[in-house]
Amino acid sequence: MKVKFPALLSIATLALAAFAYSQVATDVDKAAKDTGHATKHAAKDTAKGTEKAADKTADATKDASKKTGHGIKKVGKDIGHGVKKGSEKTADAVK
């Protein structure tokens, strides 16, 4: 019986080591899958945020260009009116 007990103890130790190794491999695989899922989710959220920001930027640019165009049109009219008044005064002075 003395020979059998150390042999059984060795076999039990090896079996336990193999089980522990397989459990670690399973845990690592699950952690990798969880990390991949979280990364995919974060990428989708980032893409949505970027798209919303781009839309807001486009809207703001469009509004700003409209306001700039309106301002330029108004200034152009004012300049035209000023030139007309100036030319009238010049014409009066020449007479």
Secondary structure, DSSP 8 states (H G I E B T S, - for coil): -TTHHHHHHHHHHHHHHHHHHHHHHHHHHHHHHHHHHHHHHHHHHHHHHHHHHHHHHHHHHHHHHHHHHHHHHHHHHHHHHHHHHHHHHHHHHH-
